[in-house]
Amino acid sequence: MIYTDEIINNPVKLSHYLIENRVENNIRACDMTAGNGKDSKFILDKKNPKILYAFDIQKLSQERCQKLIGQRENFKFILDDHKNIEKYIGEKIDLFIYNLGFLPKGDKSITTNYKSVIKSLESALNLLNEKGLILITFYPGHEAGKNEALYVGDFLKNLDQKKFQLIKYDFFNQINTPPFLISIRKV
C-alpha cells in the first residue's frame, strides 16, 4: 500500500495517483515524453486505454520502451518531437502526460525545451476532450528545466480559466528548486 505522504513527496507518484483515481478506463492517451516508458506502462497497466501514443526524439527511448512494454496493439511509439503531434494524431485525447527534462540514465545534454513544449501544448489543448487531463512534471533544477518552468509557466498562466482549471503542486518551502507538477483539466 502506498501512503499519502509517499505520493505527496514525489510529483511523478502524484501524477500516477491522479491518473489512477481521476481518469476513466478505456481512454485515449498520449505520453508526450516517453523516456524509459514508465508512465506509458503505468497507463497501459492501470487504465487499459483504447490507444496510447508515446513520443520521444531518442532511439534509445524507443528501445527502452520496447523492452519494458513489449508489443501491444494499443501502444504506438512515435520517434519524433512532440511538437509535431498533429502530424500523427487527429482524434480527441483524454489524457496527456509530460515528464520534462532528460532521459534518465541517458545523455543529459539532450533535454526537452520550452519552445517545443509550448508548441505541443497548443496542439494538446486543442485535441483535449472535455473533462480531459494534462499532467506536466517540471524539473527546474537544471538550466533547460528552469527555462521550461518560467516560459511554459507563463504560457499556462494565460489560459482561459473558463476553459481550463490549472493546479500547481509545488514543494513551496524546499530548497534547491525541487520538481513540481501542474495539472490542467478542460472544463
Buried (B, 14 or more C-beta within 10 A) or exposed (E): EEEEEEBEEBBBBBBBBBBEEEBEEEBBBBBBBBBBBBBBBBBBEBBEBEBBBBBBBBEBBBEBBEEEBEEEEBBBBBEEBBBBBBEEBEEEBBBBBBBBBBBEEBEEEBBBBBEBBBBBBBBBBEBBBEEBBBBBBBBBEBEBBBBBBEBBBEBBEEBEEEEBEBEBBBBEEEEEBBBBBBBBBBE
